[in-house]
Amino acid sequence: MIHEILPVGMLQCNCSIFGDEASGEAVVIDPGDEIGRITAILEQNHLRVKAIIITHAHIDHIGGAQKLKAATGAPVYMNANDQELYDHIDTQANWLGVAAPEKTGVDVNAREGEVVKLGPADFRVLETPGHTQGSISLWIPAENKLVAGDTLFLDSIGRTDLPGGNSRQILRSIHDKLLRLDDTVVVIPGHGANTTIGRERRRNPFLQGM
């Protein structure tokens, strides 16, 4: 399985590109910006996108979804609880002092239990609200990887002081959904370096005593 992590945009959101060599299909997670760089990787690996998955509707994660959908024709997956947040993406753009990106229609509600198949791998949606109300993580057992969006980071957790954030909720999501996974699971956060479930269980200061 090809897996490229591409930090994109002014906030360096980790966009994940997963590709199955046998089928030539790909899943792109959080195409926040710099769609030309994303499509270049797809072209280099002769991949066609079968799904665009958004972990949450903050502009740095979803800002390029419309352009990528237009370029590939792939459906967009996002949890419906973040639709209101996405509807006000112009407000988010104002916070950052940037132009609001074009919006796209969401094709599939990425809710708990939804599975996107890529070759032999299942991308399983876990609803992990707290950073936003519609935040999701993607558990990929065949790869022993978790794409955590802005829910869990190396030595930290997602901020909860923006609209839709809830500090108790994010800790409950991490405890009930993410810490149930094996310590060896590699965590790809929405920003910054990868980590593992075991490391965060032992050393993340926000999770001690859980």
Backbone hydrogen bonds in HBPLUS format (Angstrom, degrees):
<---DONOR---> <-ACCEPTOR-->    atom                        ^
c    i                          cat <-CA-CA->   ^        H-A-AA   ^      H-
h    n   atom  resd res      DA  || num        DHA   H-A  angle D-A-AA Bond
n    s   type  num  typ     dist DA aas  dist angle  dist       angle   num
A0002-ILE N   A0019-GLY O   2.81 MM  17  4.74 155.8  1.86 156.1 154.1     1
A0019-GLY N   A0002-ILE O   2.88 MM  17  4.74 158.1  1.93 129.1 133.5     2
A0004-GLU N   A0017-ILE O   2.90 MM  13  5.10 162.0  1.93 147.4 151.4     3
A0017-ILE N   A0004-GLU O   2.80 MM  13  5.10 161.0  1.84 156.1 161.8     4
A0006-LEU N   A0015-CYS O   2.76 MM   9  5.04 171.6  1.77 152.6 154.4     5
A0015-CYS N   A0006-LEU O   2.99 MM   9  5.04 167.7  2.00 126.4 128.1     6
A0008-VAL N   A0013-CYS O   2.79 MM   5  5.24 157.5  1.84 141.9 146.1     7
A0013-CYS N   A0008-VAL O   2.90 MM   5  5.24 137.1  2.09 161.1 148.3     8
A0012-GLN N   A0009-GLY O   3.04 MM   3  5.09 162.4  2.07 107.1 111.9     9
A0014-ASN N   A0190-GLY O   2.77 MM 176  5.14 168.7  1.79 135.7 138.9    10
A0016-SER N   A0029-ILE O   3.07 MM  13  5.09 145.6  2.19 140.7 147.8    11
A0029-ILE N   A0016-SER O   2.83 MM  13  5.09 167.6  1.85 154.6 158.8    12
A0018-PHE N   A0027-VAL O   2.91 MM   9  5.22 173.7  1.91 163.1 163.1    13
A0027-VAL N   A0018-PHE O   2.87 MM   9  5.22 151.7  1.95 144.4 153.3    14
A0020-ASP N   A0025-GLU O   2.88 MM   5  5.56 166.7  1.90 166.7 171.2    15
A0024-GLY N   A0020-ASP O   2.80 MM   4  5.54 144.1  1.93 152.5 163.8    16
A0048-ARG N   A0024-GLY O   2.87 MM  24  6.30 155.2  1.93 157.1 164.0    17
A0026-ALA N   A0048-ARG O   2.85 MM  22  5.74 131.6  2.08 146.3 143.5    18
A0050-LYS N   A0026-ALA O   2.81 MM  24  5.81 171.4  1.82 160.5 159.5    19
A0028-VAL N   A0051-ALA O   3.06 MM  23  6.49 164.1  2.08 161.0 164.1    20
A0053-ILE N   A0028-VAL O   2.85 MM  25  6.25 159.8  1.89 154.7 161.5    21
A0030-ASP N   A0053-ILE O   2.88 MM  23  6.27 156.3  1.93 159.5 167.5    22
A0032-GLY N   A0030-ASP O   2.94 MM   2  5.51 126.7  2.23 108.6  92.8    23
A0064-GLY N   A0031-PRO O   2.91 MM  33  5.31 130.0  2.16 137.2 149.8    24
A0037-ARG N   A0034-GLU O   3.06 MM   3  5.62 131.0  2.31 110.7 121.7    25
A0038-ILE N   A0034-GLU O   3.36 MM   4  6.79 152.4  2.44 144.3 152.1    26
A0039-THR N   A0035-ILE O   2.85 MM   4  6.11 170.3  1.86 160.3 161.6    27
A0040-ALA N   A0036-GLY O   3.01 MM   4  6.06 141.8  2.16 135.9 146.3    28
A0041-ILE N   A0037-ARG O   3.28 MM   4  6.54 151.9  2.36 140.8 146.0    29
A0042-LEU N   A0038-ILE O   3.11 MM   4  6.47 158.0  2.16 148.8 155.3    30
A0043-GLU N   A0039-THR O   2.86 MM   4  6.05 158.0  1.91 147.1 152.7    31
A0044-GLN N   A0040-ALA O   2.90 MM   4  6.07 159.1  1.94 147.3 153.2    32
A0045-ASN N   A0041-ILE O   3.15 MM   4  6.29 146.6  2.27 144.0 151.4    33
A0047-LEU N   A0042-LEU O   2.88 MM   5  4.99 172.3  1.89 147.4 149.8    34
A0046-HIS N   A0043-GLU O   3.10 MM   3  4.85 161.0  2.14 100.4 106.2    35
A0052-ILE N   A0075-PRO O   2.93 MM  23  6.07 156.5  1.99 168.7 169.4    36
A0077-TYR N   A0052-ILE O   2.73 MM  25  6.05 162.2  1.76 166.4 170.0    37
A0054-ILE N   A0077-TYR O   2.89 MM  23  6.07 158.5  1.93 160.7 166.8    38
A0136-ILE N   A0055-THR O   2.87 MM  81  4.99 150.5  1.96 144.0 151.8    39
A0061-HIS N   A0058-HIS O   2.89 MM   3  5.63 160.7  1.92 125.4 131.8    40
A0062-ILE N   A0058-HIS O   3.13 MM   4  6.27 147.0  2.24 149.8 159.1    41
A0063-GLY N   A0059-ILE O   2.84 MM   4  4.81 137.0  2.03 137.2 139.5    42
A0065-ALA N   A0062-ILE O   3.04 MM   3  5.36 168.5  2.06 119.5 123.0    43
A0068-LEU N   A0064-GLY O   3.03 MM   4  6.26 161.9  2.06 158.6 164.1    44
A0069-LYS N   A0065-ALA O   2.85 MM   4  5.99 159.8  1.89 150.9 156.8    45
A0070-ALA N   A0066-GLN O   2.93 MM   4  6.08 157.4  1.98 145.5 152.1    46
A0071-ALA N   A0067-LYS O   2.97 MM   4  6.14 144.7  2.10 140.0 149.5    47
A0072-THR N   A0068-LEU O   2.94 MM   4  6.05 141.0  2.10 145.0 154.5    48
A0073-GLY N   A0069-LYS O   2.66 MM   4  5.00 154.7  1.72 142.1 148.3    49
A0107-ASP N   A0076-VAL O   2.89 MM  31  5.22 136.0  2.08 133.3 147.1    50
A0108-VAL N   A0076-VAL O   3.05 MM  32  6.35 154.8  2.12 155.7 155.5    51
A0078-MET N   A0108-VAL O   3.10 MM  30  6.53 158.1  2.15 170.2 174.3    52
A0110-ALA N   A0078-MET O   3.01 MM  32  4.85 159.8  2.05  97.5 103.5    53
A0082-ASP N   A0079-ASN O   3.04 MM   3  5.92 167.9  2.06 125.5 128.8    54
A0083-GLN N   A0080-ALA O   3.10 MM   3  5.27 167.9  2.11 113.7 115.4    55
A0086-TYR N   A0082-ASP O   3.00 MM   4  6.29 156.5  2.05 152.3 159.0    56
A0087-ASP N   A0083-GLN O   2.80 MM   4  6.06 148.1  1.90 149.3 159.1    57
A0088-HIS N   A0085-LEU O   3.20 MM   3  5.39 142.8  2.34  99.6 109.8    58
A0089-ILE N   A0086-TYR O   3.13 MM   3  5.10 140.2  2.30 121.0 114.7    59
A0091-THR N   A0088-HIS O   2.99 MM   3  5.51 136.1  2.19 110.4 120.9    60
A0093-ALA N   A0089-ILE O   2.93 MM   4  6.24 154.6  2.00 147.0 153.9    61
A0094-ASN N   A0090-ASP O   3.03 MM   4  6.30 147.7  2.14 140.0 148.2    62
A0095-TRP N   A0091-THR O   3.11 MM   4  6.49 148.6  2.22 146.1 153.9    63
A0095-TRP N   A0092-GLN O   3.11 MM   3  5.15 119.3  2.49  95.0 109.7    64
A0096-LEU N   A0092-GLN O   3.30 MM   4  6.69 146.1  2.43 144.7 152.9    65
A0096-LEU N   A0093-ALA O   3.13 MM   3  5.25 123.8  2.47  96.3 110.0    66
A0097-GLY N   A0093-ALA O   2.86 MM   4  5.97 117.3  2.25 139.1 156.9    67
A0098-VAL N   A0093-ALA O   3.00 MM   5  5.18 166.9  2.02 144.0 145.3    68
A0097-GLY N   A0094-ASN O   3.17 MM   3  4.84 141.6  2.33  91.4 102.7    69
A0111-ARG N   A0109-ASN O   2.91 MM   2  5.66 123.5  2.24 111.6  95.1    70
A0114-GLU N   A0111-ARG O   2.95 MM   3  5.70 165.5  1.97 147.3 149.7    71
A0113-GLY N   A0125-VAL O   3.28 MM  12  5.64 162.7  2.31 149.7 144.8    72
A0125-VAL N   A0114-GLU O   2.92 MM  11  5.36 168.6  1.93 168.6 169.6    73
A0116-VAL N   A0123-PHE O   2.98 MM   7  4.99 160.2  2.02 135.0 140.6    74
A0123-PHE N   A0116-VAL O   2.77 MM   7  4.99 158.6  1.81 146.9 154.1    75
A0118-LEU N   A0121-ALA O   2.84 MM   3  5.22 168.4  1.85 158.4 161.7    76
A0121-ALA N   A0118-LEU O   2.96 MM   3  5.22 155.1  2.03 134.6 131.8    77
A0124-ARG N   A0139-TRP O   2.91 MM  15  5.08 171.8  1.91 149.4 147.6    78
A0139-TRP N   A0124-ARG O   2.94 MM  15  5.08 160.6  1.98 148.6 148.3    79
A0126-LEU N   A0137-SER O   2.88 MM  11  5.16 161.5  1.91 159.9 158.5    80
A0137-SER N   A0126-LEU O   2.87 MM  11  5.16 155.9  1.93 148.8 156.9    81
A0128-THR N   A0135-SER O   2.91 MM   7  5.40 152.6  1.99 134.6 141.0    82
A0130-GLY N   A0132-THR O   2.96 MM   2  5.10 160.1  2.00 129.0 135.6    83
A0166-ASN N   A0130-GLY O   2.74 MM  36  4.75 150.7  1.83 140.3 143.8    84
A0135-SER N   A0132-THR O   3.49 MM   3  5.31 170.4  2.50 103.7 103.7    85
A0138-LEU N   A0147-VAL O   2.85 MM   9  5.00 160.3  1.89 142.2 148.9    86
A0147-VAL N   A0138-LEU O   2.85 MM   9  5.00 160.6  1.89 148.4 150.2    87
A0140-ILE N   A0145-LYS O   2.88 MM   5  5.32 167.9  1.89 175.4 171.6    88
A0143-GLU N   A0140-ILE O   3.04 MM   3  5.56 143.0  2.18 116.0 126.1    89
A0144-ASN N   A0140-ILE O   2.96 MM   4  5.92 117.6  2.36 143.1 159.2    90
A0145-LYS N   A0140-ILE O   3.33 MM   5  5.32 164.6  2.35 134.9 136.6    91
A0144-ASN N   A0141-PRO O   3.04 MM   3  4.76 144.1  2.17  95.6 106.7    92
A0186-VAL N   A0144-ASN O   3.02 MM  42  6.38 163.0  2.05 156.3 151.3    93
A0146-LEU N   A0186-VAL O   2.77 MM  40  6.10 151.0  1.85 166.1 168.5    94
A0188-ILE N   A0146-LEU O   2.76 MM  42  6.06 169.4  1.77 161.6 164.2    95
A0148-ALA N   A0188-ILE O   2.96 MM  40  5.95 151.2  2.04 136.8 146.2    96
A0151-THR N   A0148-ALA O   3.05 MM   3  5.72 162.8  2.08 140.3 145.8    97
A0190-GLY N   A0149-GLY O   2.55 MM  41  4.25 128.2  1.81 145.4 132.0    98
A0158-GLY N   A0151-THR O   3.16 MM   7  4.74 153.3  2.23 117.7 115.4    99
A0153-PHE N   A0156-SER O   2.95 MM   3  4.86 164.3  1.98 133.7 130.5   100
A0156-SER N   A0153-PHE O   3.31 MM   3  4.86 178.9  2.31 105.1 105.0   101
A0165-GLY N   A0162-LEU O   2.92 MM   3  5.53 153.9  1.99 150.8 151.1   102
A0170-ILE N   A0166-ASN O   3.05 MM   4  6.31 158.0  2.10 156.1 161.1   103
A0171-LEU N   A0167-SER O   3.36 MM   4  6.52 161.4  2.40 143.1 147.5   104
A0172-ARG N   A0168-ARG O   3.01 MM   4  6.22 151.3  2.10 144.5 152.9   105
A0173-SER N   A0169-GLN O   2.85 MM   4  6.12 155.0  1.92 150.5 157.5   106
A0174-ILE N   A0170-ILE O   2.98 MM   4  6.22 161.2  2.02 147.9 152.4   107
A0175-HIS N   A0171-LEU O   2.93 MM   4  6.08 164.5  1.96 147.0 151.6   108
A0176-ASP N   A0172-ARG O   2.81 MM   4  5.83 171.1  1.82 153.6 156.6   109
A0177-LYS N   A0173-SER O   2.88 MM   4  5.60 151.4  1.96 143.7 150.6   110
A0178-LEU N   A0174-ILE O   3.03 MM   4  4.84 121.1  2.39 111.0 127.4   111
A0179-LEU N   A0174-ILE O   2.84 MM   5  6.05 162.6  1.87 174.3 172.0   112
A0181-LEU N   A0178-LEU O   3.04 MM   3  5.68 165.3  2.06 118.2 123.0   113
A0185-VAL N   A0182-ASP O   3.11 MM   3  5.69 167.3  2.13 119.2 123.3   114
A0198-GLY N   A0183-ASP O   2.92 MM  15  3.77 154.8  1.99 120.6 114.6   115
A0197-ILE N   A0185-VAL O   3.00 MM  12  5.65 149.3  2.10 152.2 161.6   116
A0187-VAL N   A0195-THR O   2.75 MM   8  5.12 168.5  1.77 132.7 136.6   117
A0195-THR N   A0187-VAL O   3.05 MM   8  5.12 156.0  2.11 140.8 148.1   118
A0200-GLU N   A0196-THR O   3.14 MM   4  6.39 167.8  2.15 151.7 154.8   119
A0201-ARG N   A0197-ILE O   2.85 MM   4  6.01 152.6  1.92 151.4 159.9   120
A0202-ARG N   A0198-GLY O   3.06 MM   4  6.23 152.1  2.14 146.1 152.4   121
A0203-ARG N   A0199-ARG O   2.76 MM   4  5.79 159.7  1.80 155.8 162.0   122
A0204-ASN N   A0200-GLU O   3.09 MM   4  4.63 152.0  2.18 116.0 122.6   123
A0207-LEU N   A0204-ASN O   3.03 MM   3  5.53 156.8  2.08 116.8 124.0   124
A0210-MET N   A0207-LEU O   3.22 MM   3  5.67 151.5  2.31 137.3 134.1   125
